Amino acid sequence: MDNTTELLAQLSGLLTENSIGLERLTPRPRGGRLSGDPQQQVELVLDSLENSEVSNTSLIYGNGCFAVGRYAEAADVFQLIVADRTDGLVARFNLGLSYLRLRKAQEATLEFTQVIAQDPTLAEAYYQRGNAFDDLGEQDQALADYSQAITANEDYLQAYYNRGIALARLGRHTEAVTDFDRVIELGPTVSNAYLNRGASLDELSEHERAISDYTAALTCNPENFDAYFNRARTNYYLGRLEETVSDYTRVVELSPDDAEAFNNRGLAYDALGEYESAMSDYATSLELRPEFAEARSNQGTALEAMGREEEALEEYLMALEVSPDFAAAHYNAARLYSKAADLDRCLHHLESSINLAPQFSSEAEEDENLAWVMKMGTLKKKRETPATTQPETFTEGNED
């Protein structure tokens, strides 16, 4: 007995239950696919339908494939439906989404453009085409499409959110804040809306408001480690070192492989004078990311503060092996070579640091160990520059 109808009904129920959609797809948050028991249930039905006629002609079958991440198979189904129907708007929309998941952004833009030609009022088509343009790095077109989506649906939370992200990426933070304001009006519990508004406020030097937003993000989602990370970074900038340590501690609890968080907590411990704790964090950071030049250099700074200058110099030089253009490591090595009266090596690293980061020139002039080296370097260059003589110039004319 052919149970295709029964299986399709079962698949429809699963798609409805998991809010996937029976016609135009409703992508899951963050573009995720089904997992766990729902995924297994959909996979079983798809396997049972795989060799039936509906596997080539049923929108529901294609949607089921999309739901469990079988995007290429879903695209094949939607393509067949589009080819067979002159009015296949829904299938074309779903095909565009499948191309997005397959990272075929150019193909996706073409499909959504045709959808818009059929229905210029469809906000979701502008939004998804905006996502495709964003993937292609075409920011102006992405912004235009997000704006069109908002024009078509003034309460389109995701369009405001993605437009805010795009604006922030372009450095247009005042506009980004306005969009995240609207996201928060529409969805007061969207943790990352507060997170991203806080990041833009930080860029606008409104650090107290940024701190407030990161805290609000954590109220919405206590495991939002990005909010802890950003709040820690801003607290460090504001000199609130204890709060910085506390926030980075929460970050590494939530994300124990985050080398940057260990490095940054080490900086806070360093600023507190807790050098052993700082050294421990730098060591952990380097275990997680052995090529992390900044952590290596920071470890040198802590060793130097502890009076272990030879070991500190080794760390700076190791950091430069990994990252030869690391200006701060060159500068720190120059300082220690100046203390050892090793003028040639000091000059080499000092000149390298200034070439990479010119601000080190004025810093060196004010440093008690490097000021004399700067003068010596100038004298040395003068000695090494061959003198030039001006040829005599004869002009014709009467003498006075």
N, C-alpha and C positions, 0 to 999 in steps of 0.2 A: 504493500500500500504506500502511495506517495504521501509523505508527511511534510512536504515543502511548506504548505500553507501554515501548518502548526509550528514549524520551526521559525518561519518568518514572524509569526505572532509572538513567539517566545523572544526572538531577537528584538522586536519592537518594544516589548515590555521592559527588557533590560536597558535599552537606549533611553526610554522614557524615565525609568527609575533613576538612571545616572545622569539625567539632564543633558544628553548628547544631542537630541533632536532627531525627528523622523524625516524631516525634509531638510531645510537649511541647517547646517551644522552649528552647534553652539560649542565653541572650543572651551575646554576646561581651563581653570585658572592657571596662569603661567605656561599655558600650552602643554600641560601634562596629559599623559594617557592614563587609561584605567589601570589599576593594579590590584593585586590580591584576588579575593574571591570574584568580584565583578569581572575582572579581566579573564579569569579562567572560565567563567560561565559564558561570556561572549565568545571566547576562542572555541569552546566546545560546539556551540551552535554554528559558528562559521565553518568549522571543519566538516560538520554534517552537511552543510549547504554547498561546499566548495565545488563539487562537480555537477551541480544542478544548473538549470538554465538561468535561475535568478542571480547566480554569481556574476553574470555578465550584464544583467539588465535591471537589477533592483537597487534603487537608491538606498534602501534600508541596509542591504548587504554592504554597499560601499561605506555607509556611515559606520557600520560595525567594524569594518577593517580600520577605518580612521581612528575609532575609539580606542583600539588596542595597539596603535602605533604601526599598523601595516600600511604605511602611507603610499608606497608604490603601487600596491594592489588596489588600494582605494582609488588612486588616480586613474588606473586602467579602467575601473568600472565607470567612473564619472566621465571619462573620455568617450566611452562607448555610448553612454546615455546622451551626451551632448551631440555626438555624431548622428544619433538616431532621431533626435527631436529638434525641431526648429525653435521651440520655446524653452529649451533646457536651461533656464536661468538658474534654478536652484542647483542643478548638477554642476553648472559652470562655476558658481560661487564655491561649492564644495571642492571642485577641482583646484581653484585658486588656493584654498586653504591647504590642500594636500601638497601643492607645489611649495608653499611657504615652509611646511614641515620638512620637505625634501631639500630645502635650501636652494630652490630654483626660483629665486626672487624675480628675475626678469620675466620668466614664464607666468608667474603669479600676477604681475602687474598687467600683463596682456589679458588674462582671464577676467580680472576685476574691472578692467577698462570696458570690456564687452558687457559685463553685467551692468555697469553704470549706464552704458548706452541704452540698454533695455529698460532700466529703472533708475532714473537720475535722482530719485528720492531715497534710495536705499542707503541709510547711514552706515550700516555694517560694511558695505562694499567700499566706501571711501576709507573707512577706518582700516580695513585689512589691506587695501592698496597702499595706504600710508605706511603700514608695517613693512610691506614689501619694499617701498622706496627707502625706508629707514635701513633695511638690511643691505640695500645697494649703496648706502652712503649718500643718497640724494636727499639731503636734509630739507631743502626748501620745498621740494615736492611733497615730502612726508608731512611737513607742517601744513601745507595747503590742503592736503587730504584730511588731516585731523580736523582742521577748521571747517571743511565742508561737512564732515560727519557731525560736528557740533551744530552747524547750521540746520542740518536735517533733523537732529535730535538734541535739543538744548540740555537734556539731562544725561548725555552720553558720558558716563563716568570714565570709562576706559579711554575715550578719545581725549578728554581733558588730561588724564594721567600721562598718556604717551606724548601728548603735545608738551606737557610740562617737562618731561624727561628730555625731549628733543631740544627745547629752548635752553634748558640748563647746559646741555652738551655744547651749545653754541655760545655759552657765556651770557645769555639773556636772562639773568636770574630774577630780575624784577617781574618780568612777564611770567617766568616759571612759577614764582610764588603765587601770583594771581590764579594760575591754573590749579595749583595744588590747594589753594583756598577753596576753589569750587569743588574739587574732588572730596575734600573733607566735609563740605556742606552736604554733598550727595551721599557720602559714605563715611560717617564719623568714626567708624571702627577700622578703617583701612590703615594698618600700621605703617606701610611703606609710603603712604602719602605724607604723613608727618615726617618720616625719615628724610624723604627727598626735599620737602619744604625746608627742613632744618639745614640740609646741605647747601641749598641756595641762600638761605639766610646767613650761613657762615661765610659764603663767598661775598656777601654784601656787608660783611663785618658786623652783622647783628648777632653777636655770639650768645647773648643771654636768651634771645628768642629762639635761637637754634637749640640751645640746651633744653629749653622748655619743650620744643617739638620732639627732640629725641626721647625725652621722658614720656611724652604722650604716646610715642610709637611703642614704647615698652609697656605702657599701660594696656595698649591694645593687644600686644603680643610680647609677653615676658621673655620669649626666646629669640627675639629679633637681635641677633648678635651684631648685625651691622649698626643698629642704633646704639648699642653699648660701645662699639668701636668708635663711631663718630663722636659720641658724647665724651669718651675718654680723650680723644684727640683735641677736642675743643677745651676740655678742662685743663689739659696740659698747656695749651696755648695761653689760657687764662691764669696759669700758675697754681691751679688747684691740684696739687700733686697727690694727695691722699685719695681724692675722688678719682683721679686718673688711674691709680693702682687698682682701686676697687672695680672700676669698669673694665679694665683690661683683664682682671682676674676672672670676671664673669665671661668675657669673650673666650678665654682659653678653656674655661669649663665647658662652654657650648661648642667650641671648635678647637680641640686640642692639637690640631695640626697647623694652626695659624702661626707661621714663623714671624710674620710682621707684628702680631700682637705681643708675642714674647719679647721681641726686640724693643717695641715701644714701651712696654711695661718696664723693661730694663732701663730705658732712658729716664723714666719717672723715679725709679729707685735710685739711679745715679744722681739725679737732681736733689733727692732727699739725703744724699750722703750714705745711702745703704748699699755700699759697693759690692759686698758679697752677694746680696740678692740680685743686684744688677748683673754681676758676672754669671750667676746661675741662669738668668733669663737669656743672656746673650748666647751662652753655651747651648741651651735648648733650641734657640732659634737656629743656630748653626747646625745642630744635629738634624733639624727638619729641612734646612736648606743650606747645604754646605757652601754654595757659591754666593751666599748673601753677604756682599762686600760691606754694606752698611753696618750689619751686626758685628762683623769682624773689626771694623774701625771703631765702633762704639766700645767693643771689648778693650781695645787699645786705650781709649780715653779713660775707662774705669781703672785699668792697670796703672796708667799714668797718675791718676788721682791717689792711688794707693802707694805711690813712690816706686813702682816697678817699671822704670822707664825703658830698660833694655827689652823687656817682654812687650811693652807697649809698642816700641818701634817695630818689633817683629810682626805684630798684628797689623800695623799700618801698611807695612810692606806686603804682607799676605793679602790684604784687601786690594792693593794695587795690582797684584798678580791676577786677581780675578777681574778687577775693573780698572784698567790702566788710566781711564779718564775721570777717576773719582777725585775731584778737586780737594775735598776736605782731608782725605787721607794724605795727599801730597803735602798739604799745608802742615798737617800735624807731624809728618815725617820731617819736614823742613825745620820745624821748631826744635825737635829733639836733636837733629844733626847740628843745629846752631849751638845748642848747649854743649855738644861734644866738640865744638870748634872745627867741625868737618865742613869747611866752606864750600868745597866743590859739590858735594852731595846735597848740602843745604840749598845752594843756589839752583841746582837742577830741579829739586822738588818745589822750591818756592816759585821759580819761573813757570813750572808746569801748572801749579795751582792758580797763578794769576792769569795765565793764558786761558785756562778753562773757566775761571770765575774771577773776573777783574776786581770784584769787591775785596778780594783778599789783599790787594795792594795796600789800601788804606789801613786794613787791619794789621798788616805786617809792619807798617810804619809806626804803629802805636804799641807794638809788642816789644818788650824790653830785650828779648833775645834776637829778634829778627830785624830791628831797626838798623843796627849796625851792618847787618848782612845786606840790607837794601842799599846802603851807602857804598859798601864794598863792591856790590854787584855793578853799581853805576860806574865806579872808578875803573873796575875791570873792563867793562865794555868800552870805556873811553880809551884805555890803554891798547885794547885789541883793535880799535878802529883806526886804520891807516890815515895819517894826516893827508890832507889834500891841499895842493897849492893852486892858486889862481894864476893862470897864464897872464903875462903882461898884455895889455891891450894897447895897440897903437892906433891913433886916429890921425887922419890927415887934416892939415889946416895950419893956419898961421899961429906962431907963438904969440903969447901976449906980450 
